[in-house]
Amino acid sequence: MDKTYRLLISSCAVSCLLIMGCAGSSPRFTSGNNGSVSNKPRFAYDETPEELKIEKKELMAEDDRSVSPDRLRDEVSRMENQPVVGVRNRLMQAVLSYIGTPYKIGGVDHSGIDCSGFSMVVFNSVFKIGLPHSALQQSSLGDRVSRDNLQAGDLVFFKTVGSRISHVGIYLGDDLFAHASVSQGVTISSLESTYYRRRYAGARKVTSTDVSDGNQ
């Protein structure tokens, strides 16, 4: 009788621990639609909603080199009439297809997208490179690129809140970069803007060999 009682108590304790473990933590591994297990890292927010509110306010006050909507429309029309040839053209076509998409924390499509989600989907579409959904994680990939040696397709990073990297864009050339802005959605901005020049944190050139299977 004592042995049966001890076994019953042990079974209950194990069950409680399993339930607590499932309820108290998010899984490190997730199952796909086909039942396979993926070890992709969990999505990490680039900025909290509170930080985004502060950034939006500062952007509206300091971004003095934003690209006008008229110029963006002209660029869209010009690129739509050109054949998609070469990496830069493919990059521009992918970027322009998202212009005007609203900013959405955690978003990864045309209904809403955030900065690292934007660089992630564009890189996957144009370069077949799987980036992590995090500006900070993206900033650790590839090789550093100096401001003077930036080329179209390089990732540019910014410290928009505090001392950590919290924003990412894709360099297009001529001091312009595409990104998902909290104030304008997907747009094209200038590195010479007072806001972005003060918060610029460097750039990286990322190739397929720089991204491990765990990030794809």
C-alpha positions in Angstrom: 0.0 0.0 0.0 2.8 2.4 0.9 4.6 1.7 -2.4 1.4 2.3 -4.4 0.8 5.6 -2.6 4.4 6.8 -3.2 4.1 6.0 -6.9 0.8 7.9 -7.1 2.4 11.0 -5.4 5.4 10.8 -7.7 3.2 10.6 -10.8 1.2 13.6 -9.7 4.3 15.6 -9.0 5.8 14.9 -12.4 2.5 15.9 -14.1 2.4 19.2 -12.2 6.0 20.0 -13.2 5.2 19.3 -16.8 2.1 21.5 -16.7 4.0 24.3 -15.0 6.9 24.0 -17.5 4.5 24.3 -20.5 2.6 27.2 -19.0 5.5 29.1 -17.7 7.8 29.3 -20.7 7.6 29.7 -24.5 9.1 26.8 -26.5 12.6 27.1 -28.0 11.6 24.7 -30.8 8.4 25.0 -32.8 6.6 22.5 -35.1 6.0 23.3 -38.7 2.8 22.5 -40.6 4.2 19.2 -41.7 5.0 18.2 -38.1 8.7 18.8 -38.5 10.6 20.6 -35.8 12.3 24.0 -36.4 15.1 25.3 -34.3 14.7 28.9 -35.5 15.4 31.5 -32.8 12.3 33.1 -31.4 11.3 36.5 -32.8 12.8 39.4 -30.7 11.2 42.8 -30.8 13.6 45.5 -32.1 11.8 48.1 -29.9 9.0 48.1 -27.4 5.8 50.1 -28.1 6.9 52.7 -25.7 10.2 53.1 -27.4 8.5 53.4 -30.8 6.4 56.2 -29.5 9.5 58.2 -28.5 11.2 57.4 -31.8 8.2 58.6 -33.8 8.2 61.9 -31.9 11.9 62.4 -32.5 11.7 61.5 -36.1 9.0 64.0 -36.8 11.2 66.7 -35.2 14.6 65.8 -36.6 14.2 63.9 -40.0 15.1 66.9 -42.2 16.2 64.8 -45.3 13.2 62.5 -45.8 12.5 61.6 -49.4 9.3 63.3 -50.6 6.3 61.1 -51.6 6.4 62.7 -55.1 10.0 61.6 -55.6 9.1 58.1 -54.4 6.2 57.9 -56.8 8.4 59.0 -59.7 11.0 56.4 -58.7 8.3 53.7 -58.6 7.0 54.6 -62.1 10.5 54.7 -63.5 11.5 51.3 -62.1 8.3 49.7 -63.1 9.0 50.5 -66.8 12.6 49.0 -66.6 13.5 45.4 -67.1 14.6 43.6 -63.9 18.3 43.1 -64.7 21.1 42.9 -62.2 21.1 42.7 -58.4 20.5 46.4 -57.8 17.5 46.5 -60.1 16.0 43.4 -58.4 16.7 45.0 -55.0 15.0 48.2 -56.1 12.0 46.3 -57.5 11.6 44.4 -54.2 12.0 47.6 -52.1 9.5 49.6 -54.2 6.9 46.8 -54.0 6.8 47.5 -50.2 6.8 51.3 -50.4 4.0 52.6 -48.2 3.4 49.4 -46.3 2.5 50.4 -42.8 4.8 49.8 -39.8 3.7 46.9 -37.6 5.7 45.3 -34.8 6.5 41.7 -35.8 5.0 42.2 -39.3 6.5 40.4 -42.3 4.2 41.1 -45.2 2.4 43.9 -47.2 -0.3 44.2 -44.5 2.3 45.5 -42.0 6.0 45.1 -41.4 8.8 46.2 -39.0 12.4 47.2 -39.8 14.1 43.8 -39.4 11.1 42.0 -40.9 11.5 44.2 -44.0 15.2 43.5 -44.4 14.5 39.8 -43.8 11.9 39.5 -46.5 13.8 41.6 -49.1 17.0 39.6 -48.5 15.1 36.3 -48.9 13.4 37.5 -52.1 16.4 39.1 -53.8 19.5 37.3 -52.4 17.9 34.0 -51.1 19.5 34.8 -47.7 17.6 34.0 -44.5 18.2 36.7 -42.0 17.0 36.5 -38.3 14.0 38.7 -37.4 16.1 41.1 -35.2 18.1 44.2 -36.1 20.6 43.4 -33.3 21.1 39.8 -34.5 21.5 41.0 -38.1 24.2 43.5 -37.1 26.4 40.6 -36.0 26.4 38.9 -39.4 28.8 39.4 -42.3 31.6 41.9 -42.5 31.8 45.5 -41.4 31.6 48.1 -44.2 32.9 51.7 -43.7 30.5 54.5 -44.6 32.8 55.5 -47.6 32.5 52.0 -49.0 28.8 51.3 -48.8 27.3 49.5 -51.8 23.7 48.8 -52.7 22.4 45.8 -50.6 24.5 46.5 -47.5 22.7 46.6 -44.2 22.8 49.9 -42.3 22.2 50.0 -38.6 21.1 52.7 -36.1 20.8 53.2 -32.4 17.4 54.8 -32.2 16.9 54.0 -28.5 19.6 54.0 -25.9 23.0 52.4 -26.7 21.8 49.3 -28.5 21.2 48.7 -32.2 17.5 48.9 -32.7 16.9 49.8 -36.3 18.1 48.4 -39.7 17.7 49.5 -43.3 19.0 48.5 -46.7 21.5 50.8 -48.5 20.5 51.8 -52.1 23.3 54.2 -53.1 23.6 58.0 -53.1 23.3 58.1 -49.3 19.8 56.6 -49.5 18.5 53.6 -47.7 15.2 51.7 -47.6 13.6 50.8 -44.3 10.3 50.4 -42.4 10.0 53.6 -40.5 7.7 53.8 -37.5 6.4 57.2 -38.7 6.1 56.5 -42.5 6.0 52.8 -42.9 8.3 51.4 -45.7 10.1 54.4 -47.2 13.4 55.7 -48.4 15.5 58.0 -46.2 18.8 59.8 -46.4 21.8 58.9 -44.2 22.4 62.7 -44.1 19.2 63.3 -42.3 19.9 64.9 -38.9 18.1 62.1 -37.2 19.8 59.2 -38.9 23.2 60.8 -39.1 23.3 61.2 -35.3 22.2 57.6 -34.7 24.1 55.8 -37.4 25.8 52.7 -35.9 27.6 51.1 -38.9 27.0 48.7 -41.8 27.5 45.1 -42.7 27.8 43.2 -46.0 26.0 39.9 -45.6 26.4 36.9 -48.0 24.8 33.5 -48.0 28.0 32.0 -46.5 27.6 34.4 -43.5 24.2 33.0 -42.4 24.1 29.7 -40.6 21.3 27.1 -41.1 19.8 28.1 -37.8 18.9 31.5 -39.1 17.3 30.4 -42.3 
